[in-house]
Amino acid sequence: MQFIDLKTQYKQLKEKIDKNIKKVLNHSQFIMGPEVKILEEKLAEYIGVKHCITVSSGTDALLASLMALGIKTGDQVITTPFSFIATSESIILTGAKPVFADINPQTYNIEPSLIEKAITSETKAIMPVSLYGQCADMEAINKIAAQYNIPVIEDAAQSFGAEYKNKKSCGLSLIGCTSFFPSKPFGCYGDGGACFTNNDEIAKRIKEIKDHGQNRRYNHIRIGINGRLDTLQAAILLAKLETFPTEAKAREQIGERYTRLLKNSKAVCPHILPDNKSVYAQYTINVENREDFAKKLKQKNIPTAIHYPITLNRQPAIAQTDKKYPIAESAAKRVISLPMHPFLSDAEQNIIVKEVIKSID
Ligand SMILES: *Cc1c(COP(=O)(O)O)cnc(C)c1O
């Protein structure tokens, strides 16, 4: 059994993907080829925003967005302590400091009511993460941000395809950033990412930043990065985009089925808030004696993963250990993710559920 199955998807879309790859090999415009622009137009339309700027990874999407907002040394960015390192890493790369606000114990996303307490005169952005495929409470976050005139960047690396109050993740704040890392809900065959915004000026800046700060060839008006999405990856994503809504639906149904089947067990299942549609980037439960539990599942050939075992404030490279984030720290000790992908069969899921229930008690 696989934790994430990428091969089945390739087998199903092989003809289209191979054809698109071949097309790029034939025209050989490997950097900024025509597929990149077509993809950006289609993605902007899918999300329902004016601009999509593709970039080389989710991390670069966050970094380019922060750079476009002029975030620099001495600034502070409020974010969650419970995420993948890239969220804080991108902030630190600009010279700014991540300031953490603890999470909500039910959703694992940043708790909006704790954001306001973390705001100082140095706060220059708020970066919530839509963790495990469920959007952060963006309306509450945007409201606080608007009061203090602070921009919001949604780290939507895990939530491409998710919905919040009938709007798509990535289009819920000033800038939305996603990742096309292969195991994310909408993945390519290498690294990739994108920024989304309705703001013309920010779109222009991100476009320049991802291409060495040039506004035309060899005219560099700002310091940027080498942050472009490869044409080959764009061609692969174009082939996958048509079936993506079906896959997102399958993910949601598989996630909901897990929750139904585990309802009477001791596992604490994902809590999806009303007005939210999760893409279940991970199906993450909360258990006691996690180590023992994982070992028992492994013996039955069921892979699991931990997202994430150490809160960001405790990572050696960040080491902000003076402050405590008890909800995030408790989650880091207890969460464990079960196999999750759009091709997980009912039969496989039944086996997983049976073993989960046996291993918990
Ligand atoms: C994967 C991920 C990123 C980074 O994306 P890459 O494409 O791997 O650079 C950032 N934030 C979160 C929450 C992620 O899960």
The ligand as an SDF file (V2000), in Angstrom:
LIG
                    3D

 15 15  0  0  0  0  0  0  0  0999 V2000
    4.9870   22.1440    0.5140 C   0  0  0  0  0  0  0  0  0  0  0  0
    4.7810   23.3710    1.2920 C   0  0  0  0  0  0  0  0  0  0  0  0
    5.4930   24.5530    1.0060 C   0  0  0  0  0  0  0  0  0  0  0  0
    6.6310   24.6090    0.0470 C   0  0  0  0  0  0  0  0  0  0  0  0
    6.3540   24.2240   -1.2430 O   0  0  0  0  0  0  0  0  0  0  0  0
    7.5570   23.7500   -2.1980 P   0  0  0  0  0  0  0  0  0  0  0  0
    6.9330   23.7080   -3.5420 O   0  0  0  0  0  0  0  0  0  0  0  0
    7.9990   22.3990   -1.7160 O   0  0  0  0  0  0  0  0  0  0  0  0
    8.6440   24.7500   -2.1070 O   0  0  0  0  0  0  0  0  0  0  0  0
    5.1700   25.6940    1.7250 C   0  0  0  0  0  0  0  0  0  0  0  0
    4.2310   25.6750    2.6810 N   0  0  0  0  0  0  0  0  0  0  0  0
    3.5430   24.5590    2.9890 C   0  0  0  0  0  0  0  0  0  0  0  0
    2.4810   24.6330    4.0480 C   0  0  0  0  0  0  0  0  0  0  0  0
    3.7970   23.3710    2.3210 C   0  0  0  0  0  0  0  0  0  0  0  0
    3.1230   22.2640    2.6390 O   0  0  0  0  0  0  0  0  0  0  0  0
  1  2  1  0
  2  3  1  0
  2 14  2  0
  3  4  1  0
  3 10  2  0
  4  5  1  0
  5  6  1  0
  6  7  2  0
  6  8  1  0
  6  9  1  0
 10 11  1  0
 11 12  2  0
 12 13  1  0
 12 14  1  0
 14 15  1  0
M  END
$$$$
